[in-house]
Amino acid sequence: MAFTFRLPVHYGSVDFARIVYYPQFLHFCHIAMEEMFAAVVGVTYPDALQREKVGYPTVTSEADFVQPVAYGEALDMSVSVERMGTSSIVFLYEGRRTSDGELAFRVRNVQVAVDMEAWESTPIPDHHRTAFETLQVAADA
């Protein structure tokens, strides 16, 4: 089941057209990952980076921008897992406008577990993997 939380759209995220500037959606995904870590993994992302010495940089990103999002709107963000390998994980991020429930954007990121001291890929730690498994979507979804 996906992890979900509500994310308000602040003034600094919009452009001259008064809608979210598209690179901000990728930033929203990172915020969602940090929120998910604390709630699902039980470790804050800074603690994963600094104490556990493991990070999850994005190596591939694919985005679909479906509907505009205005300043003052909020997004119901969700994070789910499509696939997991030994060291890589495919996260699916979605943002739905709270005003009408419409899908605003979808981002698929391939992220790799990295040893923060050696800066090389490493197997996903068992306690992270167990938590991520709770977010897996069905194969036919």
FIKOLZA-1660 file (N, C-alpha, C; in steps of 0.1 Angstrom, whole numbers, plus 5000, padded with zeros to 4 digits):
% residues 141
   i   px   py   pz ch aa at
   1 5008 4988 5000  A  M  N
   1 5000 5000 5000  A  M CA
   1 5009 5012 5000  A  M  C
   2 5005 5022 4993  A  A  N
   2 5013 5035 4991  A  A CA
   2 5013 5043 5004  A  A  C
   3 5024 5049 5007  A  F  N
   3 5025 5059 5017  A  F CA
   3 5019 5072 5012  A  F  C
   4 5011 5079 5020  A  T  N
   4 5005 5092 5015  A  T CA
   4 5006 5102 5026  A  T  C
   5 5007 5115 5021  A  F  N
   5 5007 5126 5030  A  F CA
   5 5003 5139 5022  A  F  C
   6 4999 5149 5029  A  R  N
   6 4995 5162 5022  A  R CA
   6 5006 5172 5022  A  R  C
   7 5008 5178 5010  A  L  N
   7 5019 5187 5008  A  L CA
   7 5013 5200 5003  A  L  C
   8 5014 5211 5011  A  P  N
   8 5009 5224 5006  A  P CA
   8 5018 5230 4995  A  P  C
   9 5012 5237 4986  A  V  N
   9 5020 5244 4975  A  V CA
   9 5023 5258 4980  A  V  C
  10 5035 5261 4983  A  H  N
  10 5039 5274 4987  A  H CA
  10 5043 5284 4975  A  H  C
  11 5043 5296 4978  A  Y  N
  11 5045 5307 4968  A  Y CA
  11 5058 5304 4960  A  Y  C
  12 5069 5300 4967  A  G  N
  12 5082 5298 4961  A  G CA
  12 5082 5287 4951  A  G  C
  13 5071 5279 4950  A  S  N
  13 5071 5268 4940  A  S CA
  13 5064 5271 4927  A  S  C
  14 5059 5284 4926  A  V  N
  14 5051 5287 4914  A  V CA
  14 5060 5297 4906  A  V  C
  15 5056 5298 4893  A  D  N
  15 5063 5307 4883  A  D CA
  15 5054 5318 4879  A  D  C
  16 5058 5325 4869  A  F  N
  16 5051 5337 4864  A  F CA
  16 5037 5334 4859  A  F  C
  17 5035 5321 4855  A  A  N
  17 5022 5317 4851  A  A CA
  17 5012 5313 4863  A  A  C
  18 5018 5315 4875  A  R  N
  18 5010 5312 4887  A  R CA
  18 5007 5298 4890  A  R  C
  19 5015 5289 4883  A  I  N
  19 5013 5274 4886  A  I CA
  19 5027 5269 4890  A  I  C
  20 5027 5257 4896  A  V  N
  20 5039 5251 4900  A  V CA
  20 5049 5250 4888  A  V  C
  21 5061 5255 4890  A  Y  N
  21 5072 5254 4880  A  Y CA
  21 5076 5240 4880  A  Y  C
  22 5076 5233 4868  A  Y  N
  22 5077 5219 4867  A  Y CA
  22 5089 5213 4874  A  Y  C
  23 5101 5219 4875  A  P  N
  23 5112 5212 4883  A  P CA
  23 5108 5210 4898  A  P  C
  24 5099 5218 4903  A  Q  N
  24 5095 5217 4917  A  Q CA
  24 5088 5204 4919  A  Q  C
  25 5081 5198 4909  A  F  N
  25 5075 5185 4911  A  F CA
  25 5086 5174 4915  A  F  C
  26 5098 5175 4910  A  L  N
  26 5108 5166 4913  A  L CA
  26 5113 5169 4928  A  L  C
  27 5113 5181 4932  A  H  N
  27 5116 5185 4946  A  H CA
  27 5105 5179 4955  A  H  C
  28 5092 5180 4951  A  F  N
  28 5081 5174 4958  A  F CA
  28 5084 5159 4961  A  F  C
  29 5089 5152 4950  A  C  N
  29 5092 5138 4952  A  C CA
  29 5102 5135 4963  A  C  C
  30 5112 5144 4963  A  H  N
  30 5123 5142 4973  A  H CA
  30 5117 5144 4987  A  H  C
  31 5108 5155 4988  A  I  N
  31 5101 5157 5001  A  I CA
  31 5093 5145 5005  A  I  C
  32 5086 5139 4995  A  A  N
  32 5078 5127 4998  A  A CA
  32 5087 5115 5002  A  A  C
  33 5098 5114 4996  A  M  N
  33 5107 5103 5000  A  M CA
  33 5112 5105 5015  A  M  C
  34 5115 5118 5018  A  E  N
  34 5119 5120 5032  A  E CA
  34 5108 5118 5042  A  E  C
  35 5096 5122 5039  A  E  N
  35 5085 5119 5047  A  E CA
  35 5082 5104 5049  A  E  C
  36 5083 5097 5038  A  M  N
  36 5081 5083 5038  A  M CA
  36 5092 5076 5047  A  M  C
  37 5104 5080 5046  A  F  N
  37 5115 5074 5054  A  F CA
  37 5111 5074 5069  A  F  C
  38 5108 5086 5073  A  A  N
  38 5105 5088 5088  A  A CA
  38 5093 5079 5091  A  A  C
  39 5082 5079 5083  A  A  N
  39 5070 5072 5087  A  A CA
  39 5070 5057 5085  A  A  C
  40 5077 5053 5074  A  V  N
  40 5076 5039 5070  A  V CA
  40 5089 5031 5074  A  V  C
  41 5100 5037 5072  A  V  N
  41 5113 5030 5075  A  V CA
  41 5116 5032 5090  A  V  C
  42 5111 5043 5096  A  G  N
  42 5113 5045 5110  A  G CA
  42 5126 5052 5113  A  G  C
  43 5132 5057 5103  A  V  N
  43 5145 5064 5103  A  V CA
  43 5144 5076 5095  A  V  C
  44 5148 5088 5100  A  T  N
  44 5148 5100 5091  A  T CA
  44 5158 5098 5080  A  T  C
  45 5155 5105 5069  A  Y  N
  45 5165 5104 5058  A  Y CA
  45 5179 5109 5062  A  Y  C
  46 5179 5121 5069  A  P  N
  46 5192 5125 5074  A  P CA
  46 5200 5115 5082  A  P  C
  47 5192 5107 5091  A  D  N
  47 5199 5097 5099  A  D CA
  47 5203 5085 5090  A  D  C
  48 5196 5082 5079  A  A  N
  48 5200 5072 5070  A  A CA
  48 5213 5076 5063  A  A  C
  49 5214 5088 5059  A  L  N
  49 5226 5094 5053  A  L CA
  49 5238 5095 5063  A  L  C
  50 5236 5100 5074  A  Q  N
  50 5247 5103 5084  A  Q CA
  50 5250 5092 5093  A  Q  C
  51 5240 5085 5099  A  R  N
  51 5243 5075 5109  A  R CA
  51 5245 5061 5102  A  R  C
  52 5235 5058 5093  A  E  N
  52 5236 5045 5086  A  E CA
  52 5245 5045 5074  A  E  C
  53 5248 5057 5069  A  K  N
  53 5258 5058 5058  A  K CA
  53 5253 5052 5045  A  K  C
  54 5239 5054 5043  A  V  N
  54 5233 5049 5030  A  V CA
  54 5224 5060 5025  A  V  C
  55 5225 5063 5012  A  G  N
  55 5216 5072 5006  A  G CA
  55 5210 5066 4993  A  G  C
  56 5200 5073 4988  A  Y  N
  56 5193 5068 4976  A  Y CA
  56 5192 5078 4965  A  Y  C
  57 5203 5081 4958  A  P  N
  57 5203 5091 4948  A  P CA
  57 5195 5085 4936  A  P  C
  58 5189 5094 4928  A  T  N
  58 5181 5091 4917  A  T CA
  58 5191 5090 4905  A  T  C
  59 5190 5079 4897  A  V  N
  59 5198 5077 4885  A  V CA
  59 5190 5078 4872  A  V  C
  60 5177 5076 4873  A  T  N
  60 5168 5078 4862  A  T CA
  60 5155 5084 4867  A  T  C
  61 5150 5093 4860  A  S  N
  61 5137 5099 4863  A  S CA
  61 5128 5101 4851  A  S  C
  62 5116 5097 4852  A  E  N
  62 5106 5099 4842  A  E CA
  62 5094 5106 4847  A  E  C
  63 5089 5117 4841  A  A  N
  63 5078 5124 4847  A  A CA
  63 5067 5127 4837  A  A  C
  64 5055 5126 4842  A  D  N
  64 5043 5130 4834  A  D CA
  64 5036 5141 4842  A  D  C
  65 5035 5153 4835  A  F  N
  65 5028 5164 4841  A  F CA
  65 5014 5164 4835  A  F  C
  66 5004 5162 4843  A  V  N
  66 4991 5159 4838  A  V CA
  66 4982 5171 4839  A  V  C
  67 4982 5178 4851  A  Q  N
  67 4973 5189 4853  A  Q CA
  67 4981 5200 4860  A  Q  C
  68 4978 5213 4858  A  P  N
  68 4985 5223 4865  A  P CA
  68 4981 5224 4880  A  P  C
  69 4990 5229 4888  A  V  N
  69 4987 5231 4902  A  V CA
  69 4990 5245 4906  A  V  C
  70 4981 5252 4912  A  A  N
  70 4982 5266 4915  A  A CA
  70 4987 5268 4929  A  A  C
  71 4992 5280 4931  A  Y  N
  71 4996 5285 4944  A  Y CA
  71 4984 5284 4954  A  Y  C
  72 4986 5279 4966  A  G  N
  72 4976 5278 4976  A  G CA
  72 4969 5264 4976  A  G  C
  73 4971 5257 4965  A  E  N
  73 4966 5243 4964  A  E CA
  73 4974 5234 4973  A  E  C
  74 4969 5223 4976  A  A  N
  74 4977 5212 4983  A  A CA
  74 4976 5200 4974  A  A  C
  75 4986 5191 4976  A  L  N
  75 4987 5179 4969  A  L CA
  75 4986 5167 4979  A  L  C
  76 4979 5157 4976  A  D  N
  76 4979 5145 4983  A  D CA
  76 4990 5137 4975  A  D  C
  77 5001 5135 4982  A  M  N
  77 5013 5128 4976  A  M CA
  77 5013 5114 4980  A  M  C
  78 5017 5105 4971  A  S  N
  78 5018 5091 4974  A  S CA
  78 5032 5086 4969  A  S  C
  79 5037 5076 4977  A  V  N
  79 5049 5070 4973  A  V CA
  79 5047 5055 4974  A  V  C
  80 5050 5048 4962  A  S  N
  80 5049 5033 4962  A  S CA
  80 5061 5028 4955  A  S  C
  81 5063 5015 4956  A  V  N
  81 5074 5008 4951  A  V CA
  81 5070 4999 4939  A  V  C
  82 5075 5001 4927  A  E  N
  82 5072 4993 4916  A  E CA
  82 5081 4980 4915  A  E  C
  83 5094 4982 4918  A  R  N
  83 5103 4971 4917  A  R CA
  83 5115 4973 4926  A  R  C
  84 5120 4962 4931  A  M  N
  84 5132 4963 4939  A  M CA
  84 5142 4953 4935  A  M  C
  85 5155 4957 4933  A  G  N
  85 5165 4948 4930  A  G CA
  85 5174 4946 4942  A  G  C
  86 5187 4942 4940  A  T  N
  86 5196 4941 4951  A  T CA
  86 5200 4955 4957  A  T  C
  87 5203 4964 4948  A  S  N
  87 5206 4978 4953  A  S CA
  87 5198 4989 4947  A  S  C
  88 5189 4985 4937  A  S  N
  88 5181 4996 4931  A  S CA
  88 5166 4994 4935  A  S  C
  89 5159 5005 4934  A  I  N
  89 5145 5005 4937  A  I CA
  89 5138 5015 4928  A  I  C
  90 5126 5011 4923  A  V  N
  90 5119 5020 4914  A  V CA
  90 5107 5025 4923  A  V  C
  91 5108 5038 4926  A  F  N
  91 5097 5045 4934  A  F CA
  91 5088 5052 4924  A  F  C
  92 5075 5051 4927  A  L  N
  92 5065 5058 4919  A  L CA
  92 5059 5069 4928  A  L  C
  93 5060 5081 4924  A  Y  N
  93 5055 5093 4931  A  Y CA
  93 5043 5098 4924  A  Y  C
  94 5032 5101 4931  A  E  N
  94 5021 5107 4925  A  E CA
  94 5016 5119 4933  A  E  C
  95 5011 5129 4927  A  G  N
  95 5005 5141 4934  A  G CA
  95 4991 5143 4928  A  G  C
  96 4982 5144 4937  A  R  N
  96 4968 5147 4933  A  R CA
  96 4963 5159 4940  A  R  C
  97 4957 5168 4932  A  R  N
  97 4952 5181 4938  A  R CA
  97 4941 5177 4948  A  R  C
  98 4942 5184 4960  A  T  N
  98 4932 5181 4970  A  T CA
  98 4919 5187 4967  A  T  C
  99 4919 5198 4958  A  S  N
  99 4906 5205 4955  A  S CA
  99 4897 5196 4947  A  S  C
 100 4902 5187 4939  A  D  N
 100 4893 5179 4930  A  D CA
 100 4898 5165 4929  A  D  C
 101 4909 5161 4935  A  G  N
 101 4913 5147 4934  A  G CA
 101 4920 5143 4922  A  G  C
 102 4921 5153 4912  A  E  N
 102 4927 5150 4899  A  E CA
 102 4942 5148 4900  A  E  C
 103 4947 5138 4893  A  L  N
 103 4961 5135 4892  A  L CA
 103 4968 5147 4885  A  L  C
 104 4978 5153 4892  A  A  N
 104 4985 5164 4887  A  A CA
 104 4998 5160 4880  A  A  C
 105 5005 5150 4887  A  F  N
 105 5018 5145 4881  A  F CA
 105 5021 5132 4886  A  F  C
 106 5029 5125 4879  A  R  N
 106 5034 5111 4882  A  R CA
 106 5049 5111 4879  A  R  C
 107 5057 5107 4888  A  V  N
 107 5072 5105 4885  A  V CA
 107 5076 5091 4889  A  V  C
 108 5084 5086 4880  A  R  N
 108 5090 5072 4883  A  R CA
 108 5105 5074 4884  A  R  C
 109 5110 5072 4895  A  N  N
 109 5125 5073 4898  A  N CA
 109 5131 5060 4901  A  N  C
 110 5142 5057 4894  A  V  N
 110 5151 5046 4897  A  V CA
 110 5161 5052 4907  A  V  C
 111 5162 5047 4919  A  Q  N
 111 5171 5052 4929  A  Q CA
 111 5179 5040 4933  A  Q  C
 112 5192 5043 4937  A  V  N
 112 5202 5032 4940  A  V CA
 112 5207 5035 4954  A  V  C
 113 5207 5024 4962  A  A  N
 113 5213 5025 4975  A  A CA
 113 5228 5027 4973  A  A  C
 114 5233 5037 4980  A  V  N
 114 5248 5040 4979  A  V CA
 114 5254 5041 4992  A  V  C
 115 5266 5035 4994  A  D  N
 115 5274 5036 5006  A  D CA
 115 5279 5051 5006  A  D  C
 116 5275 5059 5015  A  M  N
 116 5279 5073 5015  A  M CA
 116 5294 5075 5018  A  M  C
 117 5301 5066 5023  A  E  N
 117 5315 5068 5025  A  E CA
 117 5323 5063 5013  A  E  C
 118 5320 5052 5007  A  A  N
 118 5327 5047 4995  A  A CA
 118 5321 5053 4982  A  A  C
 119 5309 5059 4983  A  W  N
 119 5302 5064 4971  A  W CA
 119 5301 5054 4960  A  W  C
 120 5296 5042 4964  A  E  N
 120 5294 5031 4954  A  E CA
 120 5281 5024 4958  A  E  C
 121 5275 5017 4949  A  S  N
 121 5262 5011 4952  A  S CA
 121 5265 5000 4962  A  S  C
 122 5254 4997 4970  A  T  N
 122 5255 4988 4981  A  T CA
 122 5241 4981 4982  A  T  C
 123 5240 4969 4987  A  P  N
 123 5227 4963 4988  A  P CA
 123 5218 4971 4997  A  P  C
 124 5205 4971 4994  A  I  N
 124 5195 4978 5002  A  I CA
 124 5196 4972 5016  A  I  C
 125 5198 4979 5027  A  P  N
 125 5198 4974 5040  A  P CA
 125 5185 4966 5043  A  P  C
 126 5186 4955 5050  A  D  N
 126 5174 4947 5053  A  D CA
 126 5163 4954 5059  A  D  C
 127 5165 4963 5069  A  H  N
 127 5154 4970 5075  A  H CA
 127 5147 4980 5066  A  H  C
 128 5155 4985 5056  A  H  N
 128 5149 4994 5046  A  H CA
 128 5141 4985 5036  A  H  C
 129 5146 4974 5032  A  R  N
 129 5139 4965 5022  A  R CA
 129 5126 4961 5028  A  R  C
 130 5126 4957 5041  A  T  N
 130 5114 4952 5047  A  T CA
 130 5103 4963 5047  A  T  C
 131 5107 4975 5050  A  A  N
 131 5098 4987 5050  A  A CA
 131 5093 4990 5036  A  A  C
 132 5103 4990 5026  A  F  N
 132 5099 4993 5012  A  F CA
 132 5089 4982 5007  A  F  C
 133 5091 4970 5011  A  E  N
 133 5082 4959 5006  A  E CA
 133 5067 4962 5010  A  E  C
 134 5065 4970 5021  A  T  N
 134 5051 4973 5024  A  T CA
 134 5045 4983 5014  A  T  C
 135 5053 4989 5006  A  L  N
 135 5048 4999 4996  A  L CA
 135 5047 4994 4982  A  L  C
 136 5050 4981 4980  A  Q  N
 136 5050 4975 4967  A  Q CA
 136 5036 4975 4961  A  Q  C
 137 5035 4978 4948  A  V  N
 137 5022 4978 4941  A  V CA
 137 5021 4964 4934  A  V  C
 138 5009 4960 4931  A  A  N
 138 5007 4947 4925  A  A CA
 138 5013 4948 4911  A  A  C
 139 5018 4936 4906  A  A  N
 139 5025 4936 4893  A  A CA
 139 5016 4940 4881  A  A  C
 140 5003 4939 4882  A  D  N
 140 4995 4943 4871  A  D CA
 140 4989 4957 4873  A  D  C
 141 4993 4964 4884  A  A  N
 141 4988 4978 4886  A  A CA
 141 4994 4988 4877  A  A  C
% end
